[in-house]
Amino acid sequence: MKRPKPIQGLKHFVSKKRPVIDEVVHETTSGGVVFRRNKKNGQLEILLIQDAKGRWTIPKGHVEPNEEPRKTAEREIQEETGLQQMKVMNWLGKVNFRYRRSHTLVLMTMHIYLVEGKGDTDMLNPEDWLTDIKWLAANDAVDKIAYDDIGKLILAGMKKIRESGK
């Protein structure tokens, strides 16, 4: 019987040391599933942004001290997309995740709201760090989103939109 060949580079991968975690921090962000009806065909569209790493997501950002997550969602949408008129509707839920930032473990809680784009929704002015920004058909937005948990909340938002008749 032949022995399988060892996987090249496995020893290097296993022995690779990561810095020790010195602290654990909790951070809170808030954002929105921003939607509109296409003026030409009435199709439901979701506004997505593409970050510097090429990942499609929703506009969101850090909750400032003494700021309510609902207000943060509105502020961050305005700052990241340039969309000025909106109606923050339902709280869709929250996503918890963690990641490493050098010697720090960050425990993140992200609050997500359903937000209706109002006024001239084509007048977008994205922040410089964004790679792209697009209104996408709702089903395409769910397919493009880089994070499954946010995708599930987009689906929950689509259901609320149907139920409200918007």
MARPADO-122585 format. One record per residue: x negated, y negated, z negated of N, C-alpha, C, CB in turn. Coordinates in pm, whole numbers, plus 50000, padded with zeros to 5 digits. Glycine has a CB too. Example, Ala and Ser with C-alpha at 12.3 -4.5 7.8 and 13.67 -1.06 7.14 Angstrom:
REM MARPADO-122585
486815056949220487705045049220486805033049220488695044749095487155022549292486335010649286487104999749213485925006049428
REM end
This chain:
REM MARPADO-122585
499165011750000500005000050000499114987550000500965000149878499464978150087498704965750100499124955649995498874959850240498134948949935498424938249840498734925549917497234935949742499724917849872500004905149940498844895349920501324899049889498624887250022497574877150013497984866349914497274870950153497024861249836497374850449744497784837849822496184847349649498674830349764499134817949827498024807649814500464812749761497614802249929496554792349930496974779749854496164788850075496114775049770496364762649699497244764049576496974752849791497744775949546498614777749431497884774549301499154792149428496634779049291495864776549170495704761449147494474783349180495454754149255495314739649245496634733449199494874733749381497744738249254499064732849219499394735349072500134739049309499144747349025499474751148889498594743848788499334766248871497334741848822496414735748727496424720448731495014740748754497204714748824497254700148835497864694248708498074695748960497144685448643497564679448516498314666448543496354676848424499394664648471500134652048475499854644748345501674654448496499904631648347499654624148223500674627848116499694608948250500244627347993501114630047880502154618847869500304631347748503374622447835504424612547816504224606147679505844618847830504024593047680503804585447556505094580147496502854574047581506084577547582507334571947531508514576447617507254556647526509674575647556510934578347625511764565647614511684590847564512264560747728513094548647728514444551647792512384537147803515444544547744516794545447802517024532747882517884547247692517494534248005517824522748089519224524748146516774520948203519904513748168521254514248223521304505748349522304509248119521884511448453522104504148577523604504748609521244510148694523994496548703525384496248745525444492248891526224486548657526414497848962526554494849104527934498249153525514502349185528084497849285529414499949338529464507349470530074487049355530544514849484530934520549612531784509749677531724534549598531164502249768531814490749832532504495749959530784479349864533794492249974534534496950091535264485450159535534507850051535644488150283536484479050362537214487350467535644467550429538174481250529538844487050646538274480050769540424485450639537834487750867537324482150991538454474351057536774493351085538164461851095539194453151152539714458151287538644439051169538874465151362539264469651496540084482451492538034471851581539674492151411540344505251416540964509551283539354515751460540834501451179541444504751050540734515750972542864508751071539594520151024538864531050960538244526450828537764536451055538284535250728537664532450598536154533150614538164542450489535454522650567533994522050576533404519350438533554511250677532214524750417531464523250292530154516250325531214537250222529764506750239528524499350258527374506750187528664484750204526374510650264525194517250208523964508950236525034531450265523004510150145521694503750164520644514750174521364493850046519584511550245518464520950257517264514850184518124523950408516744522450087515644517050006514304518250079515564524349872513254513650016511924513250077511394527250109510944506249985511944537450044511514551350071512414558050174511524559549942513324550450235514174555750340515404563150291513384564850425515724562250163516884569250108518114560250111516604573949963519224565850159520484558550163521174559650028521394563750276521654548449976522314548249846523294536549842521274547149732523844534149725524764522949705524004511349640525984527149618524504499149655523864487949585524054489349434524424474449634522964487449359522994488949213521764482449154523084503949172521794480349024520634474548958520784474748808520414460449006519764469948740519714470448594520704460948527518314467248547521314466048421522204458148338521334449048251523144467348250521604436048258520854426248178521364426248034520974411948240520544421447939521014420647799522314412647790519924414147709523244417847712524564411547689525434410747815524374397747633525134418647915525934418748038526744431648043525014417348165527994430448079528864442248094528534449248226530364438248089528534462648230528224469948353529084465748472528384484548330530344462548449531234458048558530704445248621532684455748505530254435848538529704423248588528374425848660529504413148472527584435148607526304438848671526554444048811525554449448587527554452748826527864458248958528124447049057529094467748950528944437349019529274426249107528014418049140530354417149042527234414749038526024406649058525034413849149525364403448924524794426649123523814434149202524264435849347523584447749140525554437949369526064438949506525824425749580527584442549507526114414549512525874401449573524394399449604526374390249480523534402649507522104400449525521514409449635521364402949395521864422249634521234431649727521784430849868521394445549677523064427549883523694428150016524034414350073524944436450008524164404449987524604391350033526114390050040524014388450168526834400950018528304400550017528764392449896528924415050014529484381649919529844372549810531254374649756529704358549857532164379249840533554380849796533874395649782534524374049895534384399149665534724413149640535704414049525533474421449609536324425449514537204428349401536704441249338538734429649447536184440049215535734451949142536984458649087534704448349026537204471049129538444478049095538194488148982539024485149219538244500649014538154511348916536724515248882538884523248966536534519448758535284525948717535404540248767535044525348559534444544648850534504558148907533814568548819533864558249046532854564148740532144573648654530704569148635532184587748713529944578048576528524575148555527694587148595528254571248408526464584148629525494594348667524324593148570525024592748818523924604348513522764604648425521654612348494523114610948287520464606848491519304613848545518064609048474519184611748698516974615748499515704611648437514614612048542515344620748317513604603948518512434604148605511234599348525512654595348732510084601648581508824597848518508294585148578507804608948531507864576148493507194563948536505864563748462508074550948507504824569148526503494570148466503554578148336502914556148441503344571648221503334578448092504684577548020502254572648004505724573448093507034571148033508074580248096507454556448049508934586148014510094593448063511274583848055510344606647980511894581148169513024571948176514314580148183512904562248298515194577848085516514584048084517494573448133516914589447939518034575548252518824565448320520314569048317518354563848465521134559048290522584560148302523024549748404523314558148163523724554248508524174545448614525714545348616523604549848753526314533648594527764531948601528134528048744528264521048498529184534448796529574531948935531054527948941529304544449023531304517049012532644511549027533074512149173532704497048976534384512649193534964511349326535154496449351536314519349340534624491449463534614477249490535134474749632533184471349473536144466249645536664462749777535944450349828538204460349771535334451549946534704440050010535764430750062533774444450124535624417750037536604407750079535904397250164537294401149955536704388550226536144377650306535464383050431535154369450223534414376250474533674380350593532684391350554532934368250659533114403650562532284415050520531164418050619533144427450502531184411450736530084413150831528914403950800530564410750974529154393650716528094384150678527274390150565528694370350636526304398250600525444404550500524064398150506525354419950522523434397050392522104391250384521304399750286522154376150338520784411150334520114420550244518804415150188519854433650315518474419750069517194416050009516054421450095517084421449864514914414950088513764418350173513254432650156512634408850145513364438150036512804451450010513634462750071512674453649861514854459750114515694470050175515234472850317517184465650173515274485450355514914489450491516064487150586514484504250494517304489650539518474488250625519724486650537518614500550720520784482150598522084480850533523124483150642522264466650462524154491250611525154494450713526504497450651524704506450797527554493450725528894498350698529014511350776530014487750738529324522150709529454535150774530854540650751528404545050720531344548150850532604555250829532444563350699532954564650953533494563850619533404569850485532794583850488534784570450423533234592450580532684606050586531204606150622533464614350688530784596950709529364595850745528554591050625529174586150864529124582150546528434577150426528194588550328529254565950359529184597050310529024608550219527904617650269530344616450205527834619550401526784628050459525394621850446527084630850606525304608550456524004601750455523434599350315524124588550525524304598550216523854594750081522784604450032525054594449983521734599149972520584607349931520814614549799519354598749920521834610749725522034616249591523424622649582521874605249483523454635749552524704643249548525714637449449524424657649513525244633449330526164628249229526854615549276525414625549099526134606949347526754594849401527714598649513525674584849453527354608549593528244613349699529574618049642527574624649776529534624949529530774629649465531624617949419530464638849346530974607449369531724595749326532274587849445530854586649240531604588249558532154582249680533444589549717531124582849798533424602849709534634610649739535764607149641534334625749732535424605449513536434601549414536984587749449535834601549270536124578749494536564565449535537494566049655535374556749567537154574749753538004576249871539404580949831537364586149971539474589849733540764594749685541554583349621540564606249583540904575149540541584563749476542084553749581540644556649376541304551749687541714542649794542974548149862540564540949898542984561149893544174567449954545384565949864543914582449984545194568549734546314567849639546854553549625545864573049502545994543549640546414529549625547014524049754545234520949583546854531349865547374526749993546554515650058548764521949974545344513350011544474502850067543904507150199543354499349970
REM end
